[in-house]
Amino acid sequence: MKKVVRFIAQCIDSDSGDIIEESIMNEKVLSKADTLKGLGYTHIEQIDFLQKIQDFKIKHQIILNTISTCPTCACKTKKVGIFKSKFHAVLTDHRVGVQRTHCNCGWYSPTSVEGLFGSNIHPDLLKKQALQGCKESYEKSSISLNAESANQRPTNGHSQISRVVKLVGEKLEQVKIAIKPINKKSTPELIANIDGGHIKARGDNRSFEAMIATVYKPEKLKRVDKNHTALEAKTIVASAKSDEQTTMKALFKNACITEGMGKDTEVICLADGADNCKSIAYSIEGDCKSMTYILDWFHIAMKFQNISMPETGKELFQSTKWNLWHGNCDKALERLKELMKIEIIAADKSLSVKLNKLSTYISNNTDGIVNYEERKNKGLVFTSNLAESTVNTLINERQKGKQKMLWSREGAHNVLQIRAAVRSESWVKDWKSVEDMVYKLAA
């Protein structure tokens, strides 16, 4: 006995039960699978199956979008032909017949899927393209998405993915900047980490800095083990724009609001002492109870780690670091002066330059240096190594290091909006807002 598997699609009048149209979607004779490849349907067969199913459903569904009443004068409309329009689903592409209608008042209905819904790319595909494009290069994203579809689709081209990332990034920024204060009760305390990362720019040996801020409630910082902590919840924002940090300040303020900032909130900000970090941090002073800026220990420790000290000066060098750890800037600067007077060190121009830079760094940031030992013993945050981790995640994995792509500020900024939303774990909610902005309800 020969067996055949047949899939039939039917469009049925639900009232009468009459079959309006019936079509065989797939029919295949069953045969023994000599290899695993022969078991079930191949990837291409599955995509082909989806193509036919989609075409059948769309053919009958799109009829329901025929506008029979004029939205201008409410008169009955007349049909004026069917127009073929492109529609791109997640895995397949389609030609959709859109019925056009018009009214004697001069009104005409849209003639395309894009005209009806605001776009001819299904939201699920747009979302996939945006996420894929912020994870890897647009070329690789195109290859990955086409591999899923088992077809070279123009809608998955690298230039299209670039346009999608731009669109979604711009909409995300609008969503984040549009946040308004809604907190009935202020969160007592918030921690903010602000840091920057350099991105390779178009041009010879050029780069620009992107700013990143992570805001969280202190109780959300949990200890994993003796040497590691993890954040259970946070809001991350970023900007690569050259606008004197106007966009970053707006995003930072709303990140704090998202985490519960109000007039009774004390905000502790940890950063590396750079002027742009300070400018961003102090921009929220009028929106909270207080804003305390702390030069985080992670960056101080890095300054010391990058200086190789001869045996003669190691004791004074460690004394400098010890005094900083206990918040005593004056003594730390005194120790540095003593250190730079040592003959072997004074004779080393490279080392002297580094020590002078360290002295300047401490002098410029005395207001932000605290007793780190005391904060550590009290279980208070004193370092922003988590911010450094965030910079690595948001920038370095996609826009730095071994990545060969060169960026414009606008391009980098849009990628960062998507990566920040994903990293903040607010992507699902944020995407819904973006979707509402890109697409429209059909009439």
Buried (B, 14 or more C-beta within 10 A) or exposed (E): EEEEEEEEBEBEEEEEEEEEEEBEBBEEEEEEEEEEEEEEEEEEEBBBBBBBBBBBEBBEEBEEBBBEEBEEEEEEBEEEEBBEBBBBBBBBBBEBEBBBBBBEEEBEBBBBBBBBBBBBBBBEBBBBBBBBBBBBBBEBBBBBBBEBBBBEBEBBBBEBBBBBBBBBBBBBBEBBEEBEBEBEEBBBBBBBBBBBBBBBBEEEEEBBBBBBBBBBBBEEBEEEEEEEEEBEEBBBBBBBBEEEBEBBBBBBBBBBBBBBBBEBBBBBBBBBBBEBBBBBBEBBEEBBBEBEBBBBBBBBBEBBEEEEBEEEBEEBBEBBBBBBBBBBBEBBBBBBEEBBEBEEBEEBEEBBEBBEEBBEBBEEBEEBBBBBBEBBEEEBBBBBBBBBBBBEBBBBBBBBEEBEBBBEBBBBBBBBBBBBBBBBEBBEEBBEBBBEBBBEEBE
